[in-house]
Amino acid sequence: MRTEPSPGNLPAREHLPAGNAGTPVLDVVIPVYNEEKDLQPCVLRLHEHLSRTFPYAFRITVADNASTDTTPLVAARLAAELPEVRSFRLEEKGRGRALRTVWSASDAPVLAYMDVDLSTDLNALLPLVAPLISGHSDLAIGSRLARSSRVVRGAKREFISRTYNLILRGSLQARFSDAQCGFKAIRRDVAQVLLPLVEDTGWFFDTEMLVLAERAGLRIHEVPVDWVDDPDSTVHIVKTATDDLKGVWRVGRALATGSLALDRLARPFGDDPRDREINGVPKGLARQLVGFCVVGALSTLFYLVLYSGFRTFSGSQIANALALLVSAVANTAANRRLTFGVRGKGSAIRHQAQGLVVFGIGLALTSGSLAALNAATTEPAHATELAVLIVANLAATVLRFLLFRAWVFPDRHDTSPSTVVASHTPAAPHVPPAPPVPAGPASPVYATAPQSPYGTQSLYGTANTSGSYGTADAPHDHQMWGDPPMRMQPVPPNDHGHDPRNGNGNAR
């Protein structure tokens, strides 16, 4: 399975228009478990900050993870007092489960979350979501490990955090700097496709989401943050670290076997004229050349080591044939996975068979070189043999790349061998918003709305919140606190960009 499918599975990123007043552009989720003391100060502070600084309409959703104290009551009271606040109850624990459930059913085009302790300075919130609103990035994360970040925390947590990120870089080749900072955002169109691929429902949810997004080529924006450690944090460090390491092993194995359908996350190029058409450059050639050269250099060293070892107990021809055979199998496997992006077990035997044919051509070339050397001198020096073999292998390497590219691993997604054309998916046509339904006298905050695009009902209803899952969740797994159930109105495209603020400067 290739990881470079035809573009267009995700729409092109575009700047989000300002929605109608009351339609949320941003949905900030606060996952909580037994946070009856910290929840109200957190929500009030966040609400005040967004009302004062955020230029779009917003929503704050409290996602209660099966709390056993009065946290659900506090959340329900806040939802009744503040129109922009909603509360949501899950009967199972798990931060990842809460985020996936709420994000999958939310109608806001930008989805974010932050920890209830508000360790991250809220001044980083607008820089976090701005690249998603503008269409520049797909995900955004706060980073405590950036050079310009200012962090106050103990040496133990600092060591654990940096060690964990080093593990991610070494094992999963992650390039983002901070996986576990509780301050992230994602575009809804990306979440709908990415979240079904994420299996974890706990603390590893963040890491798995970022690794898959990065491997699929999505753009992750990092924001340096000011962060102060919460000394009263209830996170169990040992258990969390153990679960994270298990998650790293699971994701690494899935990536190695190619069992993840990352081709679902392909994006077309944007509207930049430089992306339109580039003549004379075969698609992916530069990347394949670099990968093939790296694999070839390593294979050559491996071959020379094998040849030197086999030469101690056999003649030059036998040593050359054995060294070429072993290195050819390893070279074909490495080029299949790393250079040409072919994953999974499909056609692996055929590729190895074709690789052996290429090996035979290389064997003939190098054996012929050795035969010519032996004909020129009866007892050539070992260094001379190696020099001749290096030259012969360089020639064989060029031929091997051409055969690999054109015959063994042809890029079947190229419609033209000499032109790269960037596909672009046009934006959805303008759909006027449905007229709002006034709330009844017994429901001052909630109101019914048109059918949500996420399933039979949206998150704030009583039935399906499946959205991107494709299967319905059990109605008793989650319920709304406070007023009667509602269905959120989806955000329609709006080219005119109305101001979501009223005369007092507060978001409605």
C-alpha angles and dihedrals in degrees: 000000000000123000094209104071126168107292124253107070087115121037120249113272112258135175110270112239119232106264130223118284109284095020107116118232092180128041112191112197121203110195111205139180118185094339099142092140101045102034101078097046089047096051094043092049093046092046092051092048094050093045090053102040113017113093096204135060113271145187132212115208121193108208108198113204101209095296116192098202130062095290093113090054092050090049092049091050092051091049090052094049101042120049092207094055125087129180127212130187128209122187093211129064124240132107092217091051091052094048094046092049096047096039093048092057102034119112095207114109092221120049125192140166138197136181119264093239090065091220088160117077108249092224086081093060098084093046087049097057100030094084089052093049092047092050094242098117141024100213134014130200136186113238124207090181098060115114094244094047119110113214132179114192142118125280092247095059091041091055094046093048095049093044091052093051091048089054090052092050093048099042106029099023090237114177100189113099106220122032102172105045106126094229116090142136137194137185113253095232089056093045092054091061101030103046096064087061093055112089103179119095099185137053095317090064092093095051095046092049092051095045093051092045092050094046089051091055098250117153116252117194118206123207122196108231140194106235134182119193118241107230091198095057113145095207112128101225099196096047092043092050091049092050091047093053090050088051092050090053093047095048093043091053092048092051092047093052094042093234094138117091095224090155087081089073098060116136129198121233119269131248096277107129088226088067095054106083136344114189125209099018118105112225114268094358097129094050092045092050092053093047093046092050092051093047090044093052092050091045091051092053090046090049093050092050090050092046092051090050096047091044090066092071105020143042124275095258094051092043090050093049094048094045092048093048096052095041092045092058091049091044094052092049092048094047091046092056105029107027104035099026098233111155135180131038097282113122090355093130092048091049091051091049091051088046089056089055088053087047089055090055090050090047091053091049096048094039090051089052091052091047090052090049093050090049090053095048131014098218111024119189118256091242090053091052091052092049092051091047092050092054092045091049092051090056091045090050093058090049091046092055093050092049093045093051098042102033117012101038107015115177101241092183092069110100091185127025094214106038135063111204118187112221120217129195111212120233120263114270119262112275115191114232119256114250112265120250112230116240117251123247091260093050110053095165108030129060136173119255140183122292113295119236091228101076139300089323135001127249093278095057130080103250136043122011093167097120103149096010098072093219130082122250119228111267093230093056093081138008140177122255121218122012128028119294120280141186117229118234113242119242110257122207112265122190095184100060107217118206109255093205127092127220093282093056094247124126111248 
